[in-house]
């Protein structure tokens, strides 16, 4: 298959919950939010101390409006079906095919990390991977109804002239804000032959009201750049990102760009570093105190401390080539990550030490830490070969020992019930209760080219 990633950086192609539990889910979520808010009030700084800056919203900062009940989402929807009835040892597994638009994508695909809200709803994106007139769409899954809904798209929210470049992917993480909102960035569907014109000046940042599901454009943080990576919330509500310039036609992927910190209160970029040491451009680690870590050459990390004038080199090397994905901080402040070339799991400790946790089972683009901090989850083979790697396994990693255990193999279930081969995941996320794992997977009818559809798998942990 042609350069699916839009820039060629990674080379080769690529049981429904019981009614009782469903009724309890909103109650549990409310208790979690209440506890988190109380903790924020006690500390006086509104920082999230116990959950994800990347994959889960659980807390609001001081002075935040508690908000209204979520509105029923408008738009095309689809209902989940049961793939496996669980028992004492095996999880319930449900799945639903994303209700995508009916025009042809190149291909329809998902490349970014989704976000779990405090009430258990799951936000994620999908794009058509096109350059000219490219468009991306946002979806919400409600575990109480078992339904996913396509509720908005990017082009309808911005001025766009037909025939100009568009926004064919949401590649960065959907990021939690401090007051329950979320932030979403676009990424060109492809940079091959890209043109910056009157309506397309580079990729966009949006603020999403997670109650009303209204999407507010915030403009182009770095003109003539694409945004493959987003993370937060950082100190004082900062959102961090990496932005790249289009690759020369003879080059294999965007390898030049910048790190930036966007001030969500001021509505402007507060810090930008066009640092030649940057590479990878796929993930930003955010620590408990809001410090950001990004990938540098030579298997190193660069560090941004809020208020600093430049990036500093972290003294410890990574166990692999560059940073690809990371979790939120655990209860002790440890962040778990994975590198690419090779795919190695590691732990970044609060004192700065980096411990190698062993090899991942394949290319891994998303990690999710369980709320108890004792394990994190991933699906290997993100770029299309997950079915070949043990049947698309959802793997749990013991944070103390690094031991890996397969929770469930997903591909055979999907082929049998959906008629689709699973092509890999860029989004694994854990519900705040710790009872449910969301896995969004690229998929397709052709086993050799499993692309063109996106499937959400919901695993109810035993």
C-alpha positions as a Markdown table, in Angstrom:
| # | Residue | x | y | z |
|---|---|---|---|---|
| 1 | Unk | 0.0 | 0.0 | 0.0 |
| 2 | Unk | 1.1 | 3.5 | -0.7 |
| 3 | Unk | 2.4 | 5.9 | 2.0 |
| 4 | Unk | -0.6 | 5.6 | 4.3 |
| 5 | Unk | 0.9 | 7.7 | 7.0 |
| 6 | Unk | 0.9 | 10.7 | 4.8 |
| 7 | Unk | 4.7 | 11.2 | 5.2 |
| 8 | Unk | 6.3 | 7.8 | 5.0 |
| 9 | Unk | 8.1 | 8.2 | 8.3 |
| 10 | Unk | 7.4 | 4.6 | 9.4 |
| 11 | Unk | 8.3 | 2.9 | 6.1 |
| 12 | Unk | 6.5 | -0.3 | 5.3 |
| 13 | Unk | 2.6 | -0.4 | 4.8 |
| 14 | Unk | 1.1 | -0.9 | 6.9 |
| 15 | Unk | -20.6 | -8.8 | 25.9 |
| 16 | Unk | -22.4 | -5.8 | 26.4 |
| 17 | Unk | -22.4 | -4.5 | 30.0 |
| 18 | Unk | -25.3 | -5.8 | 32.2 |
| 19 | Unk | -28.2 | -3.3 | 32.7 |
| 20 | Unk | -27.2 | -2.9 | 36.4 |
| 21 | Unk | -23.6 | -2.0 | 35.6 |
| 22 | Unk | -24.8 | 0.4 | 32.9 |
| 23 | Unk | -27.1 | 2.2 | 35.3 |
| 24 | Unk | -24.2 | 2.5 | 37.8 |
| 25 | Unk | -21.7 | 3.9 | 35.4 |
| 26 | Unk | -22.8 | 7.5 | 35.6 |
| 27 | Unk | -22.9 | 7.3 | 39.4 |
| 28 | Unk | -19.4 | 6.0 | 39.6 |
| 29 | Unk | -18.2 | 8.7 | 37.2 |
| 30 | Unk | -19.8 | 11.4 | 39.3 |
| 31 | Unk | -18.1 | 10.1 | 42.4 |
| 32 | Unk | -14.8 | 10.0 | 40.6 |
| 33 | Unk | -15.2 | 13.6 | 39.5 |
| 34 | Unk | -16.3 | 14.7 | 42.9 |
| 35 | Unk | -13.3 | 13.1 | 44.5 |
| 36 | Unk | -10.9 | 14.6 | 42.0 |
| 37 | Unk | -12.3 | 18.1 | 42.4 |
| 38 | Unk | -12.0 | 17.8 | 46.2 |
| 39 | Unk | -8.4 | 16.9 | 45.8 |
| 40 | Unk | -7.8 | 19.8 | 43.5 |
| 41 | Unk | -9.4 | 22.2 | 45.9 |
| 42 | Unk | -7.3 | 20.9 | 48.7 |
| 43 | Unk | -4.0 | 21.3 | 46.8 |
| 44 | Unk | -5.1 | 24.7 | 45.6 |
| 45 | Unk | -3.5 | 24.3 | 42.2 |
| 46 | Unk | -6.1 | 22.4 | 40.2 |
| 47 | Unk | -3.5 | 19.9 | 38.8 |
| 48 | Unk | -4.5 | 16.4 | 37.9 |
| 49 | Unk | -2.8 | 14.2 | 40.4 |
| 50 | Unk | -4.2 | 10.8 | 39.5 |
| 51 | Unk | -5.3 | 10.6 | 36.0 |
| 52 | Unk | -4.5 | 11.1 | 32.4 |
| 53 | Unk | -3.4 | 14.1 | 30.5 |
| 54 | Unk | -3.8 | 12.1 | 27.3 |
| 55 | Unk | -6.5 | 9.4 | 27.6 |
| 56 | Unk | -8.9 | 10.3 | 30.4 |
| 57 | Unk | -10.7 | 13.3 | 31.8 |
| 58 | Unk | -11.3 | 13.0 | 35.6 |
| 59 | Unk | -10.8 | 16.4 | 37.2 |
| 60 | Unk | -11.6 | 20.0 | 36.7 |
| 61 | Unk | -9.4 | 22.9 | 37.9 |
| 62 | Unk | -10.4 | 25.5 | 40.5 |
| 63 | Unk | -13.0 | 27.9 | 39.4 |
| 64 | Unk | -14.4 | 25.7 | 36.7 |
| 65 | Unk | -18.2 | 25.7 | 36.0 |
| 66 | Unk | -19.5 | 22.2 | 36.9 |
| 67 | Unk | -21.3 | 22.2 | 33.6 |
| 68 | Unk | -24.7 | 20.7 | 32.5 |
| 69 | Unk | -25.7 | 17.2 | 31.6 |
| 70 | Unk | -24.3 | 16.1 | 28.2 |
| 71 | Unk | -26.6 | 16.7 | 25.3 |
| 72 | Unk | -27.7 | 13.7 | 23.2 |
| 73 | Unk | -25.3 | 13.7 | 20.2 |
| 74 | Unk | -26.8 | 14.4 | 16.8 |
| 75 | Unk | -25.6 | 12.6 | 13.7 |
| 76 | Unk | -25.3 | 9.2 | 12.1 |
| 77 | Unk | -24.9 | 6.4 | 14.7 |
| 78 | Unk | -24.3 | 2.7 | 15.0 |
| 79 | Unk | -24.9 | 0.2 | 17.8 |
| 80 | Unk | -22.3 | -2.2 | 19.3 |
| 81 | Unk | -22.6 | -5.9 | 19.0 |
| 82 | Unk | -21.3 | -8.6 | 21.3 |
| 83 | Unk | -18.1 | -10.4 | 20.1 |
| 84 | Unk | -17.6 | -12.5 | 23.2 |
| 85 | Unk | -19.6 | -13.2 | 26.3 |
| 86 | Unk | -17.3 | -13.0 | 29.3 |
| 87 | Unk | -16.8 | -15.2 | 32.3 |
| 88 | Unk | -14.6 | -15.3 | 35.4 |
| 89 | Unk | -11.4 | -15.4 | 33.3 |
| 90 | Unk | -12.3 | -13.9 | 30.0 |
| 91 | Unk | -13.6 | -10.4 | 29.3 |
| 92 | Unk | -16.9 | -9.3 | 27.7 |
| 93 | Unk | -16.0 | -7.9 | 24.3 |
| 94 | Unk | -18.2 | -5.6 | 22.2 |
| 95 | Unk | -17.5 | -3.8 | 18.9 |
| 96 | Unk | -19.0 | -1.3 | 16.6 |
| 97 | Unk | -18.0 | -0.1 | 13.2 |
| 98 | Unk | -17.6 | 3.7 | 12.9 |
| 99 | Unk | -20.5 | 5.2 | 10.9 |
| 100 | Unk | -18.2 | 7.0 | 8.3 |
| 101 | Unk | -19.3 | 9.1 | 5.4 |
| 102 | Unk | -20.1 | 7.2 | 2.2 |
| 103 | Unk | -17.5 | 8.9 | -0.1 |
| 104 | Unk | -14.2 | 7.3 | -0.9 |
| 105 | Unk | -11.2 | 7.9 | 1.4 |
| 106 | Unk | -7.6 | 7.3 | 0.7 |
| 107 | Unk | -8.2 | 5.3 | 2.9 |
| 108 | Unk | -10.6 | 6.1 | 5.7 |
| 109 | Unk | -8.5 | 5.6 | 8.8 |
| 110 | Unk | -7.7 | 6.6 | 12.4 |
| 111 | Unk | -4.2 | 7.8 | 13.5 |
| 112 | Unk | -4.7 | 9.5 | 16.9 |
| 113 | Unk | -5.3 | 8.8 | 20.6 |
| 114 | Unk | -8.9 | 9.0 | 21.8 |
| 115 | Unk | -10.1 | 10.5 | 25.1 |
| 116 | Unk | -12.3 | 9.0 | 27.9 |
| 117 | Unk | -14.4 | 11.5 | 29.7 |
| 118 | Unk | -15.3 | 11.3 | 33.4 |
| 119 | Unk | -18.8 | 9.9 | 32.6 |
| 120 | Unk | -17.3 | 7.1 | 30.6 |
| 121 | Unk | -18.0 | 8.5 | 27.1 |
| 122 | Unk | -15.2 | 8.0 | 24.6 |
| 123 | Unk | -14.2 | 10.6 | 22.0 |
| 124 | Unk | -12.2 | 9.8 | 18.9 |
| 125 | Unk | -11.6 | 10.9 | 15.4 |
| 126 | Unk | -11.4 | 9.5 | 11.8 |
| 127 | Unk | -10.2 | 11.1 | 8.6 |
| 128 | Unk | -10.4 | 10.5 | 4.9 |
| 129 | Unk | -6.6 | 10.8 | 4.5 |
| 130 | Unk | -7.0 | 13.2 | 1.6 |
| 131 | Unk | -4.9 | 16.3 | 0.8 |
| 132 | Unk | -7.1 | 18.5 | -1.3 |
| 133 | Unk | -10.5 | 19.0 | 0.5 |
| 134 | Unk | -9.4 | 16.5 | 3.1 |
| 135 | Unk | -11.7 | 16.2 | 6.1 |
| 136 | Unk | -11.8 | 14.7 | 9.5 |
| 137 | Unk | -14.7 | 13.7 | 11.7 |
| 138 | Unk | -15.3 | 13.4 | 15.5 |
| 139 | Unk | -17.2 | 10.6 | 17.2 |
| 140 | Unk | -18.6 | 9.9 | 20.7 |
| 141 | Unk | -19.3 | 6.5 | 22.1 |
| 142 | Unk | -21.8 | 6.2 | 25.0 |
| 143 | Unk | -21.3 | 3.1 | 27.1 |
| 144 | Unk | -24.7 | 3.4 | 28.6 |
| 145 | Unk | -26.4 | 3.0 | 25.2 |
| 146 | Unk | -23.7 | 1.0 | 23.5 |
| 147 | Unk | -23.9 | 3.5 | 20.6 |
| 148 | Unk | -21.3 | 5.5 | 18.6 |
| 149 | Unk | -22.3 | 8.8 | 16.9 |
| 150 | Unk | -20.5 | 10.9 | 14.3 |
| 151 | Unk | -21.3 | 14.4 | 15.7 |
| 152 | Unk | -19.2 | 16.9 | 13.7 |
| 153 | Unk | -16.5 | 17.4 | 11.1 |
| 154 | Unk | -13.7 | 19.9 | 10.6 |
| 155 | Unk | -14.5 | 21.5 | 7.3 |
| 156 | Unk | -18.0 | 22.6 | 8.4 |
| 157 | Unk | -16.4 | 24.6 | 11.3 |
| 158 | Unk | -13.9 | 26.6 | 9.2 |
| 159 | Unk | -13.7 | 28.7 | 6.1 |
| 160 | Unk | -12.5 | 26.4 | 3.2 |
| 161 | Unk | -12.3 | 27.0 | -0.5 |
| 162 | Unk | -13.0 | 24.0 | -2.6 |
| 163 | Unk | -9.9 | 22.5 | -4.2 |
| 164 | Unk | -7.5 | 23.8 | -1.5 |
| 165 | Unk | -5.7 | 21.6 | 1.0 |
| 166 | Unk | -7.7 | 20.3 | 3.9 |
| 167 | Unk | -7.5 | 18.4 | 7.1 |
| 168 | Unk | -7.4 | 14.7 | 6.3 |
| 169 | Unk | -6.3 | 13.3 | 9.7 |
| 170 | Unk | -6.6 | 13.8 | 13.4 |
| 171 | Unk | -3.2 | 12.5 | 14.3 |
| 172 | Unk | -2.4 | 13.9 | 17.6 |
| 173 | Unk | -4.0 | 12.9 | 20.9 |
| 174 | Unk | -7.3 | 14.4 | 21.8 |
| 175 | Unk | -6.3 | 16.3 | 25.0 |
| 176 | Unk | -8.1 | 16.9 | 28.2 |
| 177 | Unk | -8.4 | 20.5 | 29.4 |
| 178 | Unk | -8.6 | 21.6 | 33.0 |
| 179 | Unk | -12.3 | 22.4 | 33.0 |
| 180 | Unk | -13.7 | 19.3 | 31.3 |
| 181 | Unk | -13.1 | 20.7 | 27.7 |
| 182 | Unk | -10.9 | 18.9 | 25.2 |
| 183 | Unk | -8.5 | 20.0 | 22.5 |
| 184 | Unk | -8.1 | 18.5 | 19.0 |
| 185 | Unk | -5.6 | 19.2 | 16.3 |
| 186 | Unk | -5.7 | 18.4 | 12.6 |
| 187 | Unk | -2.9 | 17.0 | 10.5 |
| 188 | Unk | -2.7 | 17.0 | 6.7 |
| 189 | Unk | -4.0 | 13.9 | 5.1 |
| 190 | Unk | -0.8 | 13.9 | 3.0 |
| 191 | Unk | 2.0 | 16.4 | 2.5 |
| 192 | Unk | 2.9 | 15.1 | -1.0 |
| 193 | Unk | 2.4 | 18.1 | -3.3 |
| 194 | Unk | 1.0 | 20.2 | -0.5 |
| 195 | Unk | 0.0 | 23.8 | -1.2 |
| 196 | Unk | -0.7 | 26.5 | 1.3 |
| 197 | Unk | -3.3 | 28.8 | 0.0 |
| 198 | Unk | -6.0 | 31.3 | 0.9 |
| 199 | Unk | -8.0 | 29.1 | 3.2 |
| 200 | Unk | -5.4 | 26.5 | 4.2 |
| 201 | Unk | -2.5 | 28.0 | 6.1 |
| 202 | Unk | -1.5 | 25.0 | 8.0 |
| 203 | Unk | -3.2 | 22.7 | 10.5 |
| 204 | Unk | -5.7 | 23.8 | 13.1 |
| 205 | Unk | -6.3 | 23.6 | 16.8 |
| 206 | Unk | -9.8 | 23.3 | 18.2 |
| 207 | Unk | -11.5 | 23.5 | 21.6 |
| 208 | Unk | -14.3 | 20.9 | 22.1 |
| 209 | Unk | -17.1 | 21.5 | 24.7 |
| 210 | Unk | -17.6 | 18.0 | 25.9 |
| 211 | Unk | -21.1 | 18.7 | 27.2 |
| 212 | Unk | -22.6 | 20.3 | 24.1 |
| 213 | Unk | -20.1 | 18.7 | 21.7 |
| 214 | Unk | -19.7 | 22.1 | 20.0 |
| 215 | Unk | -16.3 | 22.5 | 18.2 |
| 216 | Unk | -14.6 | 25.9 | 18.4 |
| 217 | Unk | -11.7 | 26.7 | 16.0 |
| 218 | Unk | -8.7 | 28.3 | 17.6 |
| 219 | Unk | -6.7 | 29.0 | 14.5 |
| 220 | Unk | -3.3 | 27.8 | 13.2 |
| 221 | Unk | -0.8 | 27.7 | 16.0 |
| 222 | Unk | 2.2 | 27.4 | 13.7 |
| 223 | Unk | 1.5 | 28.5 | 10.1 |
| 224 | Unk | 2.7 | 26.1 | 7.3 |
| 225 | Unk | 3.1 | 23.3 | 9.7 |
| 226 | Unk | 1.2 | 20.1 | 10.4 |
| 227 | Unk | 0.4 | 18.9 | 13.9 |
| 228 | Unk | 1.1 | 15.2 | 14.4 |
| 229 | Unk | 1.3 | 15.3 | 18.2 |
| 230 | Unk | -0.6 | 16.9 | 21.0 |
| 231 | Unk | -0.5 | 16.5 | 24.9 |
| 232 | Unk | -1.6 | 18.1 | 28.1 |
| 233 | Unk | -2.8 | 19.6 | 30.3 |
| 234 | Unk | 0.4 | 21.2 | 31.3 |
| 235 | Unk | 1.1 | 23.8 | 33.9 |
| 236 | Unk | -1.6 | 26.6 | 34.0 |
| 237 | Unk | -3.6 | 24.8 | 31.3 |
| 238 | Unk | -0.9 | 24.7 | 28.6 |
| 239 | Unk | -1.4 | 22.3 | 25.7 |
| 240 | Unk | 1.8 | 21.0 | 24.2 |
| 241 | Unk | 2.3 | 20.0 | 20.6 |
| 242 | Unk | 4.8 | 19.1 | 18.0 |
| 243 | Unk | 4.5 | 20.6 | 14.5 |
| 244 | Unk | 6.4 | 19.6 | 11.3 |
| 245 | Unk | 7.1 | 21.2 | 8.0 |
| 246 | Unk | 6.3 | 19.3 | 4.8 |
| 247 | Unk | 9.0 | 16.8 | 3.8 |
| 248 | Unk | 10.9 | 17.4 | 0.6 |
| 249 | Unk | 9.7 | 15.2 | -2.3 |
| 250 | Unk | 12.8 | 13.1 | -2.2 |
| 251 | Unk | 12.7 | 12.6 | 1.6 |
| 252 | Unk | 10.9 | 9.8 | 3.5 |
| 253 | Unk | 8.8 | 11.7 | 6.0 |
| 254 | Unk | 8.8 | 14.9 | 7.9 |
| 255 | Unk | 11.9 | 15.1 | 10.1 |
| 256 | Unk | 12.0 | 18.8 | 10.8 |
| 257 | Unk | 9.7 | 20.9 | 12.9 |
| 258 | Unk | 9.1 | 22.6 | 16.3 |
| 259 | Unk | 7.8 | 22.0 | 19.8 |
| 260 | Unk | 5.2 | 24.5 | 21.1 |
| 261 | Unk | 3.2 | 25.3 | 24.2 |
| 262 | Unk | -0.2 | 26.8 | 23.6 |
| 263 | Unk | -1.7 | 28.9 | 26.3 |
| 264 | Unk | -5.4 | 28.0 | 26.3 |
| 265 | Unk | -6.4 | 31.0 | 28.5 |
| 266 | Unk | -4.6 | 33.6 | 26.4 |
| 267 | Unk | -5.4 | 31.9 | 23.1 |
| 268 | Unk | -1.8 | 32.0 | 21.8 |
| 269 | Unk | 1.4 | 30.1 | 21.5 |
| 270 | Unk | 3.4 | 30.9 | 24.7 |
| 271 | Unk | 6.6 | 29.0 | 23.7 |
| 272 | Unk | 8.1 | 27.7 | 20.5 |
| 273 | Unk | 11.4 | 25.9 | 19.9 |
| 274 | Unk | 12.6 | 25.2 | 16.3 |
| 275 | Unk | 15.2 | 22.9 | 17.7 |
| 276 | Unk | 17.3 | 20.9 | 15.2 |
| 277 | Unk | 17.7 | 18.2 | 17.9 |
| 278 | Unk | 14.0 | 17.3 | 17.7 |
| 279 | Unk | 13.0 | 14.1 | 15.9 |
| 280 | Unk | 10.2 | 11.5 | 15.8 |
| 281 | Unk | 7.4 | 14.1 | 16.3 |
| 282 | Unk | 5.0 | 11.6 | 17.6 |
| 283 | Unk | 4.5 | 12.0 | 21.3 |
| 284 | Unk | 4.9 | 14.4 | 24.2 |
| 285 | Unk | 5.3 | 13.1 | 27.8 |
| 286 | Unk | 3.6 | 15.3 | 30.4 |
| 287 | Unk | 4.7 | 14.8 | 34.0 |
| 288 | Unk | 2.7 | 15.5 | 37.2 |
| 289 | Unk | 4.2 | 19.0 | 37.5 |
| 290 | Unk | 3.5 | 19.9 | 33.8 |
| 291 | Unk | 7.0 | 19.4 | 32.5 |
| 292 | Unk | 7.1 | 18.2 | 28.9 |
| 293 | Unk | 9.5 | 15.7 | 27.4 |
| 294 | Unk | 9.9 | 15.2 | 23.6 |
| 295 | Unk | 12.0 | 13.0 | 21.4 |
| 296 | Unk | 15.5 | 14.1 | 20.3 |
| 297 | Unk | 18.2 | 12.5 | 18.2 |
| 298 | Unk | 20.5 | 9.9 | 19.6 |
| 299 | Unk | 17.7 | 8.2 | 21.6 |
| 300 | Unk | 17.4 | 11.1 | 24.0 |
| 301 | Unk | 14.7 | 13.4 | 25.3 |
| 302 | Unk | 14.5 | 17.1 | 25.4 |
| 303 | Unk | 12.8 | 18.8 | 28.4 |
| 304 | Unk | 10.5 | 21.8 | 28.6 |
| 305 | Unk | 9.9 | 23.3 | 32.0 |
| 306 | Unk | 7.1 | 25.9 | 31.9 |
| 307 | Unk | 8.6 | 29.3 | 31.8 |
| 308 | Unk | 11.9 | 28.2 | 30.4 |
| 309 | Unk | 13.5 | 30.0 | 27.4 |
| 310 | Unk | 14.7 | 26.8 | 25.7 |
| 311 | Unk | 14.7 | 23.0 | 25.7 |
| 312 | Unk | 17.2 | 21.1 | 27.8 |
| 313 | Unk | 18.7 | 17.7 | 27.1 |
| 314 | Unk | 17.6 | 15.0 | 29.5 |
| 315 | Unk | 20.6 | 13.1 | 30.8 |
| 316 | Unk | 19.2 | 9.6 | 30.5 |
| 317 | Unk | 19.0 | 7.8 | 27.1 |
| 318 | Unk | 15.9 | 6.0 | 25.9 |
| 319 | Unk | 16.1 | 2.2 | 25.3 |
| 320 | Unk | 15.1 | 2.7 | 21.6 |
| 321 | Unk | 15.4 | 5.1 | 18.8 |
| 322 | Unk | 12.7 | 7.7 | 19.5 |
| 323 | Unk | 9.7 | 8.3 | 21.7 |
| 324 | Unk | 6.5 | 6.9 | 20.2 |
| 325 | Unk | 3.8 | 6.8 | 22.9 |
| 326 | Unk | 3.4 | 7.3 | 26.6 |
| 327 | Unk | 0.9 | 7.0 | 29.5 |
| 328 | Unk | -0.3 | 9.5 | 32.0 |
| 329 | Unk | 1.8 | 9.7 | 35.2 |
| 330 | Unk | 1.0 | 7.0 | 37.8 |
| 331 | Unk | 0.4 | 7.5 | 41.4 |
| 332 | Unk | 4.1 | 7.7 | 42.2 |
| 333 | Unk | 4.7 | 10.1 | 39.2 |
| 334 | Unk | 6.2 | 7.4 | 36.9 |
| 335 | Unk | 5.3 | 7.6 | 33.2 |
| 336 | Unk | 5.4 | 4.5 | 31.0 |
| 337 | Unk | 6.5 | 4.8 | 27.4 |
| 338 | Unk | 7.5 | 3.0 | 24.3 |
| 339 | Unk | 10.1 | 3.8 | 21.7 |
| 340 | Unk | 10.3 | 3.0 | 18.0 |
| 341 | Unk | 13.2 | 1.5 | 16.1 |
| 342 | Unk | 13.2 | -0.7 | 18.2 |
| 343 | Unk | 9.9 | -0.9 | 20.0 |
| 344 | Unk | 11.0 | -1.0 | 23.7 |
| 345 | Unk | 8.9 | -0.3 | 26.7 |
| 346 | Unk | 10.3 | 1.9 | 29.5 |
| 347 | Unk | 9.5 | 3.7 | 32.7 |
| 348 | Unk | 10.4 | 7.4 | 33.2 |
| 349 | Unk | 10.7 | 7.8 | 37.0 |
| 350 | Unk | 10.0 | 11.1 | 38.9 |
| 351 | Unk | 13.8 | 11.4 | 39.6 |
| 352 | Unk | 14.5 | 11.3 | 35.8 |
| 353 | Unk | 15.8 | 7.7 | 35.7 |
| 354 | Unk | 14.7 | 5.7 | 32.7 |
| 355 | Unk | 14.2 | 1.9 | 33.2 |
| 356 | Unk | 14.0 | -0.5 | 30.3 |
| 357 | Unk | 10.9 | -2.8 | 30.7 |
| 358 | Unk | 11.7 | -5.0 | 27.7 |
| 359 | Unk | 10.6 | -5.3 | 24.1 |
| 360 | Unk | 7.1 | -4.6 | 22.9 |
| 361 | Unk | 5.6 | -7.3 | 20.7 |
| 362 | Unk | 5.6 | -5.0 | 17.7 |
| 363 | Unk | 5.3 | -1.4 | 16.6 |
| 364 | Unk | 3.2 | 0.3 | 19.3 |
| 365 | Unk | 1.5 | 3.7 | 19.0 |
| 366 | Unk | -0.6 | 3.9 | 22.1 |
| 367 | Unk | -0.3 | 3.0 | 25.8 |
| 368 | Unk | -3.0 | 3.3 | 28.6 |
| 369 | Unk | -2.3 | 3.1 | 32.3 |
| 370 | Unk | -4.9 | 1.4 | 34.5 |
| 371 | Unk | -6.1 | 3.7 | 37.4 |
| 372 | Unk | -4.6 | 1.3 | 40.0 |
| 373 | Unk | -1.1 | 1.9 | 38.4 |
| 374 | Unk | -0.3 | -1.8 | 38.5 |
| 375 | Unk | -0.6 | -2.4 | 34.7 |
| 376 | Unk | -0.8 | -0.6 | 31.4 |
| 377 | Unk | -2.2 | -1.8 | 28.1 |
| 378 | Unk | -1.2 | -1.8 | 24.4 |
| 379 | Unk | -1.9 | -3.4 | 21.1 |
| 380 | Unk | 1.2 | -4.2 | 18.9 |
| 381 | Unk | 1.3 | -3.9 | 15.2 |
| 382 | Unk | -0.2 | -0.4 | 14.9 |
| 383 | Unk | 0.6 | 0.1 | 11.2 |
| 384 | Unk | -1.4 | -2.8 | 9.8 |
| 385 | Unk | 0.2 | -6.0 | 11.0 |
| 386 | Unk | -1.6 | -6.5 | 14.3 |
| 387 | Unk | -3.5 | -9.5 | 13.1 |
| 388 | Unk | -0.2 | -11.3 | 12.3 |
| 389 | Unk | 1.1 | -10.6 | 15.8 |
| 390 | Unk | -0.9 | -13.1 | 17.9 |
| 391 | Unk | -4.3 | -12.2 | 16.4 |
| 392 | Unk | -4.4 | -8.5 | 17.4 |
| 393 | Unk | -3.8 | -9.1 | 21.2 |
| 394 | Unk | -4.7 | -6.6 | 23.8 |
| 395 | Unk | -1.7 | -6.9 | 26.1 |
| 396 | Unk | -1.4 | -5.9 | 29.8 |
| 397 | Unk | 2.1 | -5.1 | 31.2 |
| 398 | Unk | 2.9 | -5.4 | 34.9 |
| 399 | Unk | 4.4 | -2.0 | 35.9 |
| 400 | Unk | 6.6 | -3.6 | 38.5 |
| 401 | Unk | 8.0 | -6.6 | 36.7 |
| 402 | Unk | 7.4 | -5.8 | 33.0 |
| 403 | Unk | 5.7 | -9.2 | 32.6 |
| 404 | Unk | 3.3 | -9.2 | 29.6 |
| 405 | Unk | -0.1 | -11.0 | 29.6 |
| 406 | Unk | -2.5 | -11.2 | 26.7 |
| 407 | Unk | -6.0 | -10.1 | 27.9 |
| 408 | Unk | -7.8 | -11.1 | 24.7 |
| 409 | Unk | -7.1 | -11.8 | 21.0 |
| 410 | Unk | -9.4 | -9.5 | 19.0 |
| 411 | Unk | -8.9 | -10.3 | 15.4 |
| 412 | Unk | -10.6 | -13.7 | 15.2 |
| 413 | Unk | -13.6 | -12.3 | 17.1 |
| 414 | Unk | -13.9 | -9.4 | 14.6 |
| 415 | Unk | -13.5 | -11.5 | 11.5 |
| 416 | Unk | -16.2 | -13.9 | 12.8 |
| 417 | Unk | -18.8 | -11.3 | 13.9 |
| 418 | Unk | -18.0 | -8.2 | 11.7 |
| 419 | Unk | -16.3 | -9.7 | 8.6 |
| 420 | Unk | -13.4 | -7.4 | 9.1 |
| 421 | Unk | -9.7 | -8.0 | 9.7 |
| 422 | Unk | -8.2 | -5.6 | 12.3 |
| 423 | Unk | -5.3 | -3.6 | 11.0 |
| 424 | Unk | -3.8 | -2.1 | 14.2 |
| 425 | Unk | -4.5 | 0.5 | 16.8 |
| 426 | Unk | -3.4 | 4.1 | 17.5 |
| 427 | Unk | -5.8 | 4.5 | 20.4 |
| 428 | Unk | -6.0 | 2.4 | 23.6 |
| 429 | Unk | -7.7 | 4.1 | 26.6 |
| 430 | Unk | -9.0 | 3.0 | 30.0 |
| 431 | Unk | -12.2 | 4.1 | 31.6 |
| 432 | Unk | -11.8 | 6.0 | 34.9 |
| 433 | Unk | -13.5 | 3.1 | 36.7 |
| 434 | Unk | -10.7 | 0.8 | 35.5 |
| 435 | Unk | -13.4 | -1.7 | 34.4 |
| 436 | Unk | -13.3 | -1.0 | 30.6 |
| 437 | Unk | -10.7 | -0.6 | 27.9 |
| 438 | Unk | -11.5 | 1.1 | 24.6 |
| 439 | Unk | -9.5 | 0.1 | 21.6 |
| 440 | Unk | -10.0 | 1.8 | 18.2 |
| 441 | Unk | -8.6 | -0.2 | 15.3 |
| 442 | Unk | -8.1 | 0.4 | 11.6 |
| 443 | Unk | -9.8 | -2.5 | 9.7 |
| 444 | Unk | -10.8 | -3.8 | 6.3 |
| 445 | Unk | -12.4 | -6.6 | 4.4 |
| 446 | Unk | -9.1 | -7.5 | 2.7 |
| 447 | Unk | -6.8 | -9.5 | 5.0 |
| 448 | Unk | -3.8 | -8.4 | 3.0 |
| 449 | Unk | -4.8 | -4.7 | 3.1 |
| 450 | Unk | -6.9 | -4.2 | 6.3 |
| 451 | Unk | -7.9 | -0.6 | 5.7 |
| 452 | Unk | -10.9 | 1.5 | 4.9 |
| 453 | Unk | -13.0 | 1.0 | 8.1 |
| 454 | Unk | -12.5 | 1.9 | 11.7 |
| 455 | Unk | -13.8 | -0.4 | 14.5 |
| 456 | Unk | -14.2 | 0.4 | 18.2 |
| 457 | Unk | -13.7 | -2.6 | 20.5 |
| 458 | Unk | -14.9 | -2.3 | 24.1 |
| 459 | Unk | -13.3 | -4.8 | 26.5 |
| 460 | Unk | -15.0 | -5.2 | 29.9 |
| 461 | Unk | -12.2 | -6.5 | 32.1 |
| 462 | Unk | -12.9 | -9.6 | 34.2 |
